[in-house]
Amino acid sequence: MDGIKSYVLICGGANCTSAHKDEIVKKMKGKIKEVGLKTEVQVLPKGCFGLCEEGPIFVVYPEGVFYSHVQASDINEIVVEHLLNGRIVDRLLYKGIVGKNIVTSLNDSKIYKKQTRIVLKNCGVINPENIDEYIAYDGYMALGKVLTEMTSEEVVEVIRKSGLRGRGGGGFPTGLKWSFAAKAEGKQKYVLCNADEGDPGAFMDRSVLEGDPHSVIEAMAIAGYAIGGSQGYIYIRAEYPLAIKRLEIAIEQAREYGLLGENIFDSGFNFDVELRLGAGAFICGEETALIASIEGERGMPRNKPPFPAIKGLWGMPTILNNVETYANISQIILKGVDWFRSIGTEKSPGTKVFALGGKISNTGLVEIPIGTKLREIIFDIGGGIPNGKEFKAVQTGGPSGGCITSDHLDVEIDYETLIELGSMMGSGGMIVMDEDNCMVDIARFFLDFTVDESCGKCTPCREGTKRMLEILEKITTGNGEAEDLVKLERLAYVIKDTSLCGLGQTAPNPVLSTLKYYEDEYKAHVFENRCPAGYCHELIQYFVADDCKGCSKCVSVCPVGAISGVIKQQHTIDDDKCIKCGECLEICPFDIIIKK
Amino acid sequence: MVKITINGVKVEFPKKFTILQACRELKIDIPTLCYDERVKPQSTCRLCVVEVEGMRNLRPSCSTQIDEDMKIYTHSDRVIEARKEILRLLIANHPLDCLTCEKAGDCKLQDYCYEYDVKESGFVGAKKNYLIDDSNPFYIRDMSKCIMCGNCVRVCSELQGKNILGLIGRGFETTVGAGFETQIDYSACVSCGNCVSVCPVGAIMPKSKEKFRRWEIEKVRTTCSYCGVGCQIDLLVKDDKVVGVDAADGPSNEGLLCVKGKFGFDFINHPDRLKKPLIRKKGELVESTWEEAYDLIASKINETKKRHGVDTIAGFASARCSNEENYLFQKLFRAGIGTNNVDHCARL
C-alpha cells in the first residue's frame, strides 16, 4: 500500500447498495484513474455505518470527511475537488457533523455520541470480504484464547457471568443455554445461528452479517468448543443475497486460514460452519421451526419441552443463538466479564442494536447500552419526528411487540420494562409513529403480517388471527360494531393463552397494546364513525370550503375526476368518486380543501 | 411416581405420564381433536388445554408431562372460556351442514360444541371453500370441512408409512392434500382408509351406498376375514344389513385396517354370495347341506388314497386363514390323511 495517500470508504450494506452504490463506485474508480490518482487513492467497500437515511455514504480518510447522499453526478466534484485539490465539498457533508463554521468528527455527532458500538464495532470499519482486516481488529483472537488457554467449562462460565441475554428478543441468558447443551448427552451437538431476521423494518442482523461476518463465525466456533459440538449451521433467509455472499466468502477464507476445519490452532478442536437458506417463512425464525426447516421438514414449530438444548437438530443437543448475540461473544472473551457488565443494566448488561424506522429523521441502525431511555433513542439519536409533527407512539418488537406511548418515553429500555408496557424487546425493530398514524390501522397492519406468516398448525393462531384481522378491517372501514371490541379483546387473550409457539402467543400484542393506550381511537371509529388521525380512508371526507377561488388546480391533479366546478367559481368534491388520495389538499394554494 | 394435584385432588402417576393420560386414568373428560395415542402428539387443536399453576399460558395436556407438585385445573373458567373460543373459531370456518352431513352423530366437533354449549361462532368472515375430491373409489375428501387436526397426515406417514398426505399452504389457507396438490387418486395412495378412520369430522368419508345415521346402527365386533392377521372390526349394522366398517382397537391392528377390511364389505349382503355348499349332480350345481358336502369330500379322499396312493393328494391352504387354522390344516393332511403335500397360497 506504499504511496496511498487517501482511502475512500464506501458503505457496502444492502441499503446503500440499493441506492446505486455499485454504479457510483464504478464511476469514482474511473474518475480517479482519469485524473491520475490511481496509485494514491484506494476505494474500499465497508459494512453498514448505520446511517441508512443518509446513503449512499462515503468517508474519506485520513481527514475523516463524511459525505452523505452521494449521487453519481457528485463523483467528479468529489474526486477533483477533494481528492485532487484537497478542498472538502461542503454541500455533500453529512449535516449531523456540520456545526457553526466547524466540522466535527463523526464520533462526536449526536447520532453516534450516545451509541456504544460492540456488535457494530467493525461495521463500516473493515472490509467484510477480507479476513485480514478482521484479524487486524483482533479477529479470531478470542477463538485462539479459548482454544489454547481455557477449558470449555470456563468458556460457558464466562458467558454465564457476563449476563449476556439472547438478542433475538426473548432475552434468555445465553450462558445458561450453553450450559444446558454442554451438560446434555449426544453423539453430535450442533451450534445454530438464527439469521432468519423477519420482523418488518428490522435489519440489524443483516448489517452485522454484511459488515462483519467473521464475528459470527468466530463466536459459533467458540460456542462449539464450549458445548462440545463440531458442526454449525447459519440459517439465513434467502432474501439476504449480499449477506449470504459475504458469509460464503468469510467461511471460505476462515477455512483457508485453518480457523474452521480440523485441529484449529493445533488444539485438536474441529469445527465447521455451513449455510442453510430459508425460503421466506417468518415462522422459521422460531427456534423449533428453524430446526424443522434445517431437517428438511415443513417449517412449523414443535412442542417444547424438550428444549433444543437437550433435543434439538436431529434429536441432538443444539444451541441456537441470534446473530447479534454471537457478535458479542468474542469481545466478552477478550475484554472480560467486568467490562461487559459495566455497560447496560444490572439485569441486562451490554448493548442492543435497534433499527429505527417509520416517522423518524435518522432512519438507520443504532447500538445503545441497554437501559437507555426511549426519549434519547428517538429524539437525541434518531433526530426526532420529521416535518414538525408530534410524536405519537413507537412500536418495538415488530409484529410480536406493542406500541409504547409518549407517557413512557422516559422508561429505560430493557427486556422486562418493555414486557411490562405490553410490548417486547423483539429483535430490535423500532417503528416510530406520529400524529398522522391511526393506531387501529397500525394494529391492522401488524395483524395482516401475522395472518400471512402464521404457519397454520394450531387453531388459535391459524383461525384466530384471521378473525382479529377481519374485525380490525371492519373497524377501519367504518363498519365496526360495539360487540366487535368485546370479541377482539376476548380473541386476543385466548390466542395469547392457547397458541403453540411464540408467534401466536405474541400476535395479539399490537392489538392489546393499542386497545390499552388508544381505546378512545377504537371507540371513535366504532361509535362516531371517525378516524381521529385522519388516516382511515372510509372514515374521512374531503371538502372544498366555501371561499374557493376556483383556480381548478385540484381538478387537474385529481386522478379519478372527483372534483368539478367552473373556473373562478366554487368547486365541489364528489365523495362517491373520491379515493381519498389527498392530492387536492396538497396542491391547493389557498388551503381551502379540508380533510375531516 | 410423581405426585400431582388435579382439580384439588392429590394423585400419583408414573413419571413421563402426560396430563391427558393422568386425566383419562381418573376419568376426567378432556376434549381432544388431534390426539391419537398411536402417533407423536402435535398439540395442534389446542382443545385439550388445561391450567397449570405457575405457568404463564394454558398448556396442552396431550403433550405436557406431569411434574412433581404440579397443580392442574382441567375445567376452570379460564380453560372453559378458551375451549369455547377455540370451538367458535373452528365452526366459524366450517360449513355447519350437520343436517345432511354423514358424520352427524359421530362427529367430535359436533359433540364438543354440544358439550360446551357453543351454538354459533359470532364471527363473520372468510370460509374455506374447496372442491370435493371424489377421485378415490372408496372415500371422498371434502377439505371445506377439515379442521386441520393433522391426524390423517400423521397416520398416513407414521403408521401406514405411505406419506401421501401433507400440509399445503400456510396460515388460514393451510389445507391437507397429496403431493403437487393432485387429486388423491393420482397419488400413490393405497386406499387403506386409515385417514378416514381417524378424521374427527366429516372431511374424509367413505363412499357409502347406504344412508344411515349413527344412532340407527348397531356395532358388531368381529374379526376381519380377509387374511390371517386377525384385525378387529366393528360391522355397522342397520336393519340386519352391514352398511359400514369401523376399525376397532384389536391387539393385532390397533385401530388400523387395509383397503379390504375397511371398504370390502359389500359381499356380505351380495345376492351372489354362497351361504350353502353346492354339489354338482348330473352336471348341475345343487344346493346341499354341510354334512353332505363333508361326507362327499371325505369319501373322495379315501377313494383316491385307496386307488392311487396317498401322494396323489395335496392340500392347499389360504392366506385368509389364521395361523392356527393353517396349522390345523397341515395337521389334517400330515396326520389325518398321511401326506406331506401341503402348501399355502402366500408362498406363490
Interface residues (C-beta under 8 A of the other chain):
Chain A: A281 R298 M300 N303 P305 V451 D452 E453 S454 C455 G456 K457 C458 T459 P460 R462 E463 G464 T465 K466 R467 E470 K487 R490 L491 V494 K496 D497 T498 S499 L500 Q505
Chain B: P41 Q42 S43 T44 C45 R46 L47 V49 N57 L58 P60 S63 Q65 R78 E81 A82 E85 I86 L89 L90 A92 N93 G122 F123 V124 G125 A126 I147 M148 G150 G166 L167 G169 R170 G171 F172 E173 T174
